[in-house]
């Protein structure tokens, strides 16, 4: 799989760059986006900054002005993230990254896990 599977909205990009800066993480680290088993619906999305990725990752650089965000998705997670959009929402009492679309058939009530 060579095409990057995930789309990232401007709001998500802005928040990821803010989180990186707040944690004093250098721009050469990747935001790794993944999927793992768990949660009440069976699968969960994962986000972490890492400077160690291997050949099993698909990478893309996202730009906001002069700043860049390196994003990496492992091949396993890419299957679940195909045609998914990562957004950042802040409404009412809900705030955080939200994953929309793709093969998700059902999400839990709190929105933190999904099933396919």
SULHU-V80297 format. One record per backbone hydrogen bond with DSSP energy under -1.0 kcal/mol. CO is the residue of the C=O (numbers start at 0). NH is the residue of the N-H. E is the energy in kcal/mol with one decimal. If there is no record, write none. Layout:
CO,NH,E  CO,NH,E
This chain:
4,82,-1.3  6,85,-3.2  8,12,-2.5  9,13,-2.8  10,14,-2.0  11,15,-2.5  12,16,-2.4  13,17,-2.0  14,18,-2.6  15,19,-2.3  16,20,-2.2  17,21,-2.9  18,22,-1.9  19,24,-2.8  20,23,-1.7  25,28,-1.9  29,49,-2.6  30,71,-2.3  31,47,-1.6  33,45,-2.5  35,43,-2.9  41,37,-2.0  42,113,-2.3  43,35,-2.5  45,33,-2.4  47,31,-3.8  49,29,-3.5  53,56,-1.8  55,74,-2.2  57,72,-2.5  59,70,-2.8  61,68,-2.6  63,66,-2.0  66,63,-2.6  68,61,-2.7  69,30,-3.2  70,59,-2.2  71,32,-2.5  72,57,-3.3  73,77,-2.2  76,80,-1.7  80,83,-2.1  83,6,-2.7  84,99,-2.7  85,8,-2.5  86,97,-2.8  88,95,-2.3  90,93,-2.6  93,90,-2.5  95,88,-2.8  97,86,-3.3  99,84,-2.8  105,114,-2.4  112,107,-1.8  113,42,-1.7  114,104,-3.2  114,105,-1.5
